[in-house]
């Protein structure tokens, strides 16, 4: 028995849908191909997922989305290093869901539920970046600056994750430059007399 066949049918269906949607796109993938790839009867696909769009909704919920505890990654007084830890943690999560992330970014153009879920994910990312900056900055940074920095870094991370399948095209020091730029911009300035 193949290793995939040992999984529960619902998990096999989701795995097959993820692979096929990533390969061919949502609209070009019939449920019969999903059933065939999952090694289940077609009726079982519809038993678990009434409509094909329900598969996309279920796949969105599979994205790694647990909050990151700032206390675990923050280096007090060092915003740049704290953000490096955050980016490293987020990249590790992306590596576990690279195909799914690619699929959802692509389908967001034509499926409102996917677009809304990705927007919600982006807002959570902004809040995570903000929490790390505030914890690392020890109250020495202006909240308006933190909000701007959190939005900018969240945009950079979202962009990187949306094109993750092209990771070899990304200059290796680009994120490092962005992190340093944000940390320098947030560094306390000496008082002018």
FIMI-859723 format. One line per 8 residues: for each residue x, y, z negated of N, C-alpha, C. Coordinates in Angstrom, 1 decimal, padded with zeros to 4 digits, always signed. Each point is the difference from the previous one (the first is absolute). Example, Ala and Ser with C-alpha at 12.3 -4.5 7.8 and 13.67 -1.06 7.14 Angstrom:
BEGIN
+013.2:-005.7:-007.8:-000.9:+001.2:+000.0:+000.9:+001.2:+000.0 | -000.4:+001.1:+000.7:+000.9:+001.1:+000.0:-000.8:+001.1:-000.8
***
This chain:
BEGIN
+000.9:-001.2:+000.0:-000.9:+001.2:+000.0:+000.9:+001.2:+000.0 | -000.3:+001.0:+000.9:+000.8:+001.2:+000.1:-000.2:+000.8:-001.3 | +001.1:+000.8:-000.3:-000.1:+000.8:-001.3:-001.2:+001.0:+000.1 | -000.3:+000.6:+001.1:-001.1:+000.9:+000.1:-001.3:-000.7:-000.3 | -000.2:-001.3:+000.4:-001.2:-000.7:-000.3:-000.2:-000.2:-001.5 | +001.0:+000.1:-000.8:-000.2:-000.2:-001.4:-000.6:+001.2:-000.7 | +000.0:+001.2:+000.7:-000.6:+001.2:-000.6:-001.6:-000.1:+000.1 | -000.7:+000.7:-000.9:-001.5:+000.0:+000.2:-000.4:+000.6:+001.3
-001.1:-000.5:+000.5:-000.4:+000.5:+001.4:-000.1:+001.5:+000.1 | -000.5:+000.7:-001.0:-000.1:+001.4:+000.1:+001.3:+000.7:+000.1 | +001.0:-000.5:-000.7:+001.4:+000.5:+000.2:+000.6:-000.3:+001.4 | -000.3:-001.2:+000.5:+000.5:-000.3:+001.3:-000.7:+000.9:+001.1 | -001.3:+000.3:-000.2:-000.7:+000.9:+000.9:+000.6:+001.4:+000.0 | +000.3:+000.5:-001.2:+000.6:+001.3:-000.1:+001.4:+000.1:+000.6 | +000.8:-001.1:-000.3:+001.3:+000.0:+000.6:+000.0:-000.1:+001.5 | -000.9:-000.8:+000.5:-000.1:-000.1:+001.5:-000.5:+001.3:+000.6
-001.0:+000.7:-000.7:-000.4:+001.3:+000.5:+001.1:+001.0:+000.0 | +000.7:+000.1:-001.1:+001.1:+000.9:-000.1:+001.0:-000.2:+001.2 | +000.4:-001.2:+000.2:+001.0:-000.3:+001.1:-000.6:+000.3:+001.4 | -001.2:-000.4:+000.2:-000.6:+000.2:+001.4:-000.3:+001.5:+000.2 | -000.5:+000.7:-001.0:-000.3:+001.4:+000.2:+001.3:+000.8:+000.2 | +001.1:-000.4:-000.6:+001.3:+000.6:+000.2:+000.5:-000.3:+001.4 | -000.2:-001.2:+000.4:+000.5:-000.4:+001.4:-000.8:+000.6:+001.1 | -001.4:-000.1:-000.1:-000.8:+000.4:+001.1:-000.9:+001.2:-000.2
-000.1:+000.4:-001.3:-001.0:+001.1:-000.3:-001.3:-000.6:-000.5 | -000.7:+000.8:-000.7:-001.3:-000.4:-000.6:-001.0:-000.3:+001.1 | -000.2:+000.9:+000.9:-001.0:-000.1:+001.0:+000.2:-001.2:+001.0 | +001.3:-000.3:+000.2:+000.3:-001.1:+001.0:+000.1:-001.4:-000.7 | -000.3:-000.1:-001.2:+000.1:-001.2:-000.8:-001.4:-000.6:-000.3 | -000.4:-001.0:+000.7:-001.3:-000.6:-000.3:+000.1:-000.8:-001.3 | -001.2:-000.1:-000.7:+000.0:-000.8:-001.2:+000.3:-001.5:+000.3 | -000.3:-000.5:+001.2:+000.4:-001.4:+000.3:+001.5:-000.2:+000.0
+000.8:+001.0:+000.4:+001.4:-000.2:-000.1:+000.5:+000.0:-001.5 | -000.7:+000.9:-000.8:+000.4:+000.0:-001.4:-000.3:-001.4:-000.6 | -001.2:-000.5:+000.3:-000.3:-001.3:-000.5:+000.9:-001.1:+000.4 | +000.4:+000.0:+001.3:+001.0:-000.9:+000.5:+001.3:+000.1:-000.7 | +000.5:+001.2:-000.1:+001.3:+000.2:-000.7:+000.0:-000.4:-001.4 | -001.2:+000.2:-000.7:-000.1:-000.3:-001.4:-000.4:-001.5:-000.2 | -000.3:-000.7:+001.1:-000.3:-001.4:-000.1:-001.3:-000.2:-000.8 | -001.0:+000.8:+000.3:-001.3:-000.1:-000.6:-001.1:+000.1:+001.0
-001.2:-000.5:-000.2:-001.1:+000.2:+000.9:-000.3:+001.5:+000.1 | -000.5:+000.5:+001.2:-000.3:+001.4:+000.2:-001.1:+000.4:-001.0 | -000.9:-000.8:-000.3:-001.1:+000.4:-000.9:+000.5:+000.3:-001.4 | +001.2:-000.6:-000.4:+000.6:+000.3:-001.3:+000.5:+001.5:-000.1 | +000.5:+000.4:+001.2:+000.5:+001.4:+000.1:-001.2:+001.0:-000.4 | -001.1:-000.3:+000.7:-001.2:+000.8:-000.3:-000.7:-000.2:-001.3 | +000.3:-001.2:-000.6:-000.5:-000.2:-001.4:+000.7:+000.9:-001.0 | +001.3:+000.2:+000.2:+000.8:+000.8:-000.9:-000.1:+001.5:+000.4
-000.1:+000.3:+001.3:+000.1:+001.3:+000.5:-001.1:+000.2:+001.0 | -001.2:+000.6:-000.4:-001.1:+000.1:+000.8:+000.3:+000.6:+001.4 | +000.7:+001.1:+000.0:+000.4:+000.7:+001.2:+001.5:+000.0:+000.1 | +000.5:+000.1:+001.2:+001.5:+000.0:+000.2:+000.6:+001.2:-000.7 | -000.7:+001.1:-000.1:+000.5:+001.2:-000.7:+000.2:-000.3:-001.5 | -000.8:-000.9:-000.5:+000.2:-000.4:-001.4:+001.4:-000.6:-000.3 | +000.6:-000.6:+001.1:+001.4:-000.5:-000.1:+000.9:+001.1:-000.2 | -000.2:+001.1:+000.7:+000.9:+001.2:-000.2:-000.1:+000.5:-001.4
-001.2:+000.1:-000.5:-000.2:+000.5:-001.4:+000.7:-000.9:-001.0 | -000.1:-001.3:+000.2:+000.7:-000.9:-000.9:+001.5:+000.1:+000.1 | +000.5:+000.2:+001.2:+001.5:+000.2:+000.2:+000.5:+001.3:-000.6 | -000.8:+001.0:+000.0:+000.4:+001.3:-000.7:+000.2:-000.3:-001.4 | -000.8:-000.8:-000.6:+000.1:-000.3:-001.5:+001.2:-000.8:-000.3 | +000.6:-000.6:+001.0:+001.2:-000.9:-000.2:+001.3:+000.9:-000.1 | -000.1:+001.2:+000.4:+001.3:+000.8:+000.0:+000.4:+000.2:-001.5 | +001.3:-000.1:-000.2:+000.6:+000.2:-001.4:-000.4:+001.4:-000.4
-000.6:+000.1:-001.1:-000.5:+001.3:-000.4:+000.0:+000.3:-001.5 | +000.7:-000.9:-000.8:+000.1:+000.2:-001.4:+000.8:+001.3:-000.3 | -000.5:+000.7:-001.0:+000.7:+001.3:-000.3:+001.4:-000.4:-000.5 | +000.9:+000.9:+000.2:+001.4:-000.1:-000.5:+000.2:+000.8:-001.2 | +000.4:-000.7:-001.1:+000.1:+000.7:-001.3:+001.3:+000.9:+000.1 | -000.2:+001.3:-000.1:+001.1:+001.0:+000.1:+001.1:-000.3:-001.1 | -000.4:-000.5:-001.2:+000.9:-000.3:-001.0:+001.0:-001.0:+000.4 | -000.4:-000.9:+000.9:+000.9:-001.1:+000.5:+001.1:+000.5:+001.0
-000.3:+001.1:+000.7:+000.9:+000.4:+001.1:+000.6:+001.4:-000.2 | -000.5:+000.7:-001.0:+000.5:+001.4:-000.2:+001.4:+000.0:-000.7 | +000.9:+000.9:+000.5:+001.2:+000.3:-000.6:-000.2:+001.4:-000.5 | -000.2:+000.2:-001.4:-000.2:+001.3:-000.5:+001.0:+001.0:+000.4 | -000.5:+001.2:+000.6:+000.9:+001.0:+000.4:+000.6:-000.2:+001.4 | -000.3:-001.1:+000.6:+000.6:-000.2:+001.4:-001.1:-000.3:+000.9 | -000.6:+001.0:+000.7:-001.1:-000.2:+000.9:+000.4:-000.8:+001.2 | +001.2:+000.3:+000.6:+000.4:-000.7:+001.2:+000.1:-001.5:-000.3
+000.6:-000.4:-001.1:+000.2:-001.5:-000.3:-001.4:-000.6:-000.3 | -000.8:+000.7:-000.7:-001.3:-000.5:-000.3:-000.8:-000.2:+001.3 | +000.1:+000.9:+000.9:-000.7:-000.2:+001.3:+000.6:-001.1:+000.8 | +001.3:-000.2:-000.1:+000.6:-001.1:+000.7:-000.6:-001.3:-000.5 | -000.1:-000.1:-001.3:-000.6:-001.2:-000.6:-001.4:-000.2:+000.5 | -000.8:+001.0:+000.1:-001.4:+000.0:+000.4:+000.0:-000.5:+001.5 | +000.8:+000.6:+000.8:+000.1:-000.4:+001.4:+000.4:-001.5:+000.2 | +000.9:-000.4:-000.8:+000.5:-001.4:+000.0:-001.2:-000.9:-000.3
-000.7:+000.3:-001.1:-001.2:-000.8:-000.4:-001.0:+000.0:+001.1 | -000.3:+001.1:+000.6:-001.0:+000.1:+001.1:+000.5:-000.8:+001.2 | +001.2:+000.1:+000.3:+000.6:-000.7:+001.2:-000.1:-001.6:-000.3 | +000.2:-000.4:-001.2:-000.1:-001.4:-000.3:-001.4:-000.5:+000.2 | -001.0:+000.8:-000.4:-001.4:-000.3:+000.2:-000.3:-000.1:+001.5 | +000.5:+001.0:+000.8:-000.2:+000.0:+001.4:+000.5:-001.3:+000.6 | +001.2:-000.4:-000.4:+000.6:-001.2:+000.6:-000.9:-001.2:-000.2 | -000.8:+000.0:-001.0:-000.9:-001.1:-000.3:-001.3:+000.1:+000.9
-000.2:+001.1:+000.6:-001.3:+000.2:+000.8:+000.3:+000.8:+001.3 | +001.2:-000.2:+000.5:+000.3:+000.7:+001.3:-001.0:-000.2:+001.1 | -000.3:-001.2:+000.3:-001.0:-000.3:+001.1:-001.3:+000.6:-000.3 | -000.5:-000.2:-001.2:-001.3:+000.6:-000.4:+000.0:+001.5:+000.1 | +001.1:+000.7:-000.5:+000.0:+001.4:+000.1:+000.0:+000.5:+001.4 | +000.8:-000.7:+000.9:+000.0:+000.3:+001.4:-001.4:-000.1:+000.6 | -000.7:-001.1:-000.3:-001.3:-000.2:+000.5:-001.0:+001.1:-000.4 | +000.0:+000.3:-001.3:-000.9:+001.0:-000.5:+000.3:+001.4:+000.6
+001.2:+000.4:+000.1:+000.3:+001.3:+000.6:-000.5:+000.0:+001.4 | +000.2:-001.1:+000.8:-000.5:+000.0:+001.3:-001.5:+000.1:+000.1 | -000.7:-000.8:-000.9:-001.5:+000.0:+000.1:-000.6:+001.2:-000.6 | +000.7:+000.9:-000.7:-000.6:+001.1:-000.6:-000.5:+001.0:+001.0 | +000.5:+000.0:+001.2:-000.5:+000.9:+001.1:-001.5:-000.4:+000.4 | -000.4:-001.2:-000.2:-001.3:-000.4:+000.5:-000.9:-000.5:-001.0 | +000.4:-000.2:-001.3:-000.8:-000.5:-001.1:+000.0:+000.9:-001.2 | -001.1:+000.7:-000.2:-000.1:+001.0:-001.1:+000.4:-000.6:-001.3
-000.5:-001.2:-000.3:+000.3:-000.6:-001.3:+001.5:-000.2:-000.2 | +000.7:-000.3:+001.0:+001.5:-000.2:-000.1:+000.6:+001.4:-000.2 | -000.4:+001.0:+000.7:+000.5:+001.4:-000.1:-000.3:+000.5:-001.4 | -001.2:-000.2:-000.6:-000.3:+000.4:-001.3:+000.9:-000.7:-001.0 | +000.2:-001.3:+000.1:+000.8:-000.7:-000.9:+001.5:+000.4:+000.0 | +000.5:+000.3:+001.2:+001.3:+000.5:+000.1:+000.2:+001.4:-000.6 | -001.1:+000.9:+000.2:+000.0:+001.3:-000.6:+000.0:-000.1:-001.6 | -000.8:-000.9:-000.5:+000.0:-000.3:-001.4:+001.4:-000.5:-000.5
+000.6:-000.8:+000.8:+001.3:-000.5:-000.4:+001.0:+001.1:+000.0 | -000.1:+000.9:+001.0:+000.9:+001.2:+000.0:-000.2:+000.9:-001.2 | -001.2:+000.2:-000.4:-000.3:+000.8:-001.2:+000.6:-000.6:-001.3 | -000.1:-001.3:-000.1:+000.7:-000.7:-001.1:+001.5:+000.1:+000.0 | +000.6:+000.0:+001.2:+001.4:+000.2:+000.2:+000.4:+001.4:-000.5 | -000.8:+001.0:+000.4:+000.3:+001.3:-000.4:+000.0:+000.1:-001.5 | -001.0:-000.6:-000.7:+000.0:+000.0:-001.4:+001.1:-000.7:-000.7 | +000.5:-001.1:+000.7:+001.1:-000.8:-000.6:+001.3:+000.9:+000.1
+000.2:+000.6:+001.2:+001.2:+000.8:+000.1:+000.0:+001.2:-001.0 | -001.2:+000.6:-000.1:-000.1:+001.1:-001.0:+000.3:-000.4:-001.4 | -000.5:-001.2:-000.4:+000.2:-000.5:-001.3:+001.5:-000.2:-000.3 | +000.7:-000.5:+001.0:+001.4:-000.3:-000.1:+000.8:+001.3:-000.1 | -000.3:+001.0:+000.8:+000.7:+001.2:+000.0:-000.2:+000.7:-001.4 | -001.3:+000.0:-000.4:-000.2:+000.7:-001.3:+000.7:-000.7:-001.2 | +000.0:-001.3:+000.1:+000.7:-000.8:-001.1:+001.5:+000.2:+000.0 | +000.5:+000.1:+001.2:+001.5:+000.2:+000.2:+000.4:+001.4:-000.3
-000.9:+001.0:+000.3:+000.4:+001.4:-000.1:-000.1:+000.5:-001.4 | -000.5:-000.8:-001.0:-000.1:+000.4:-001.4:-000.6:+001.4:-000.2 | -001.1:+000.3:+000.9:-000.6:+001.3:-000.2:+000.7:+001.2:+000.5 | +001.1:-000.2:+000.7:+000.8:+001.1:+000.5:-000.3:+000.4:+001.5 | -001.1:-000.5:+000.5:-000.4:+000.3:+001.4:-001.4:+000.6:+000.0 | -000.2:+000.9:+000.9:-001.3:+000.6:+000.2:-001.0:-001.0:+000.6 | -001.2:+000.0:-000.5:-001.0:-001.0:+000.4:-000.3:+000.2:+001.5 | -000.1:+001.2:+000.5:-000.3:+000.3:+001.4:+001.1:-000.6:+000.9
+001.3:+000.1:-000.5:+001.1:-000.5:+000.8:-000.1:-001.6:+000.0 | -000.4:-000.5:-001.2:-000.1:-001.5:-000.1:-001.1:-000.5:+001.0 | -001.1:+000.7:+000.0:-001.1:-000.4:+000.9:+000.5:+000.0:+001.5 | +000.7:+001.1:+000.4:+000.5:+000.1:+001.3:+001.0:-001.1:+000.3 | +000.9:-000.2:-000.9:+001.0:-001.1:+000.2:-000.6:-001.4:+000.0 | -001.0:-000.2:-000.8:-000.7:-001.3:+000.0:-000.7:-000.3:+001.3 | -000.6:+001.1:+000.6:-000.7:-000.2:+001.3:+001.0:-000.2:+001.1 | +001.1:+000.7:+000.0:+001.1:-000.2:+001.0:+000.6:-001.4:+000.0
+000.3:-000.4:-001.2:+000.6:-001.3:-000.1:-001.0:-001.1:+000.4 | -001.2:+000.1:-000.4:-001.1:-000.9:+000.3:-000.1:-000.1:+001.5 | +000.0:+001.2:+000.7:-000.1:+000.0:+001.4:+001.2:-000.7:+000.7 | +001.2:+000.2:-000.5:+001.2:-000.7:+000.5:-000.1:-001.5:-000.2 | -000.4:-000.4:-001.2:-000.2:-001.4:-000.2:-001.1:-000.6:+000.8 | -001.1:+000.6:+000.2:-001.1:-000.5:+000.8:+000.5:-000.1:+001.5 | +000.7:+001.0:+000.4:+000.5:-000.1:+001.4:+000.9:-001.2:+000.2 | +001.0:-000.2:-001.0:+000.9:-001.1:+000.1:-000.7:-001.3:+000.0
-001.0:-000.1:-000.9:-000.8:-001.3:+000.0:-000.8:-000.2:+001.2 | -000.5:+001.0:+000.6:-000.8:-000.1:+001.2:+000.8:-000.5:+001.2 | +001.3:+000.3:+000.0:+000.8:-000.4:+001.1:+001.1:-001.1:-000.4 | -000.4:-000.7:-001.1:+001.0:-001.0:-000.6:+000.4:-001.0:+001.0 | -000.8:-000.4:+000.9:+000.3:-001.0:+001.0:+001.2:+000.4:+000.8 | +000.3:+001.3:+000.0:+001.1:+000.6:+000.8:+001.1:+000.4:-001.0 | +000.2:-000.7:-001.1:+000.9:+000.4:-001.0:+001.4:+000.2:+000.5 | +000.4:-000.7:+001.0:+001.4:+000.2:+000.5:+000.2:+001.4:+000.7
-001.1:+000.6:+000.4:+000.0:+001.4:+000.6:+000.2:+001.1:-001.1 | -000.2:-000.3:-001.2:+000.1:+001.0:-001.1:+001.4:+000.2:-000.4 | +000.5:+001.2:+000.1:+001.4:+000.2:-000.5:+000.1:-000.3:-001.5 | +001.0:-000.8:-000.4:+000.0:-000.5:-001.4:+000.1:+001.1:-001.0 | +000.5:+001.2:+000.3:+000.2:+001.0:-001.0:-001.2:+001.1:+000.0 | -001.0:-000.2:+000.9:-001.0:+001.0:+000.1:-000.8:+000.1:-001.3 | -000.5:-001.1:-000.6:-000.7:+000.1:-001.3:+000.9:+000.5:-001.1 | +001.2:-000.3:+000.0:+001.0:+000.5:-001.0:+000.1:+001.5:+000.1
+000.0:+000.5:+001.2:+000.1:+001.5:+000.2:-001.3:+000.6:-000.5 | -001.1:-000.6:+000.3:-001.3:+000.6:-000.4:-000.1:+000.0:-001.6 | +000.4:-001.1:-000.6:+000.0:-000.1:-001.5:+000.9:+001.1:-000.6 | +001.2:+000.2:+000.6:+000.9:+001.0:-000.6:-000.6:+001.4:+000.3 | -000.6:+000.2:+001.1:-000.6:+001.3:+000.3:-001.1:+000.4:-001.0 | -000.8:-001.0:-000.3:-001.1:+000.2:-001.0:+000.5:+000.2:-001.4 | +001.0:-000.8:-000.4:+000.6:+000.1:-001.3:+000.7:+001.4:-000.2 | +000.7:+000.4:+001.1:+000.7:+001.3:-000.1:-001.0:+001.1:-000.1
-001.1:-000.1:+000.8:-001.0:+001.1:-000.1:-000.7:+000.1:-001.3 | -000.1:-001.1:-000.7:-000.6:-000.1:-001.3:+000.9:+000.3:-001.2 | +001.3:+000.1:+000.3:+001.0:+000.2:-001.1:-000.2:+001.4:-000.6 | +000.1:+000.0:-001.4:-000.2:+001.3:-000.6:+001.0:+001.0:+000.5 | -000.4:+001.2:+000.2:+000.9:+001.1:+000.5:+000.5:+000.8:-001.2 | +001.2:+000.4:+000.0:+000.5:+000.8:-001.2:-000.7:+001.4:+000.1 | -000.3:+000.4:-001.2:-000.7:+001.3:-000.1:+000.9:+001.1:+000.5 | -000.6:+000.9:+000.8:+000.7:+001.2:+000.5:-000.1:+001.2:-001.0
+001.1:+000.5:-000.3:-000.1:+001.1:-001.0:+000.0:+001.4:+000.6
***
